[in-house]
Structure formats: C-alpha cells, structure tokens
Amino acid sequence: MSFGEHTIYGIRAYDPLTSASGKARSSAACLRIARSSSAMASMFSCCLGCCGEGSSGHIPMKEMPSVQLDTHHMGTDVVIVKSGRRICGTGGCLANAPLHQNKSYFEFKVQSTGVWGIGVATQKANLNQIPLGRDIHSLVLRHDGSVFHNNEEKNRLPANSLPQEGDIVGVTYDHVELNLYLNGKNMHCPASGIRGTVYPVVYVDDSAIIDCQFSDFYHTPPQGFEKILFEQQIF
C-alpha cells in the first residue's frame, strides 16, 4: 500500500489520504488504511506487553513466613525436625515470631516423655542451660508440673494433671498472665512476672520429644485468643 509523498522543509512525509500519484483516495480506501494502521498499532502494543514493556509493574505480594521453631535461636545440642515443629536433643529453642498481639495461643504435644519445659522467654534466655525458668528471661511449665520464673515457683499443676505422652498442652499469653490448658481443659494455673518482648519457648532433655503447634490446633483456642501473628499481619 503506497502513500502520497511530500517534502516539507527538506523532510519527506507521507500522506495516507493521497496515493503515490497525488490523487485523493476514496472514503473506502481511507477506511481500509485506518483499519490496517489500527491493527498494526494493536500488534505492536501486544508485542511490547509480551516483552514486559509498558506493563503495569504489578509485584505479587510476598507470602508471610510460617511460625515455627527458630534454628537461629536454639541450644547447640538441639535438633529441630518436621519443618520446624519438632524438638529433640538437649537444650531450648525459641519460635521465630514474638508475641506482639494482645492475646496469643499455641500448643505443644508430648511425643516422648523425659525432661522438658514449655512457655515464653526473651531472646536473652540461655538456651543451653536447662531447665529454663532460672532467671528473669523465661517463664515455663516444667515436666513435673511446676511453673518457674526467676528461679521461683509461681504455680503448679494439680498432682493428677501432669502431662503424659500424647497429651496436648495449650498456652495462652496476654502480656500479663500465662495460662495452661491440658487437652483443652483450663488448668487454672496462671503465672506472671516476665517482662519485655517474649517468644514461645520449649526445651528438652533425657530423650524427651515435643511437637509445637502454632496453627491448625488440636483444640479450639479460648475465647479472644488466636494463633500467633507476625507484626505485619496485625496492623
């Protein structure tokens, strides 16, 4: 398809409304040219889009990490398996998410008995020195039913309610009190005293194996409490 050619100030220009001979084109011819030009523009735009040019610049939202045991904050003789949910060996380990929200709930399952403890701790806790609860940096339930903080017994489970192999221990924390649940039942065993930013903590020794459950709980959390949320999910 040829266009009429003109020279303006030494620059060649092509007029789609005239033919190469300079005669005016018919309306039908002009319409065909317009359609052809539109198709070419559409094809060019599509090509740019396929190559990434002219795209909207949309960036997919990054998925939030899951709450699990943190291998960067654990004792030297601790072994973490099952995608960060099971602890064995000797020593303690923190979870990878602090308890920023007002009311948090999480669970532990006793897979194998031995020496163990669960609760909350700051990142200053010595995870190689067990049992925890010896200083101001941890507040834990120990396997014998005692709840310790700063080397002081804060409370104790009833003698007939000590967790056994296969039992589920639930923990609630509201920045004031830590409360304990055995297989979904409130043990009415509150404890408090720890300050600062705390994380779920668990320790094991003497062949104990503990599984951590930070979502998909075995038991429904008490009213008002929910799974641990990362700070970005709260606001």
Secondary structure, DSSP 8 states (H G I E B T S, - for coil): ---EEEEETTEEEEETTB-TTS-B--HHHHHHHHHHHHHHHHHHHHHHHHTTTT--------------EEEEEE-TEEEEETTTTEEEEEEEEEESS---SSSEEEEEEEEE-SEEEEEEE-TTS-TTSSSS-SSTTEEEEETTSEEEETTEEEEE--GGG---TT-EEEEEE-SS-EEEEETTEE----B----SS-EEEEEEETT-EEEEESSS-SS---TT-B----HHHH-
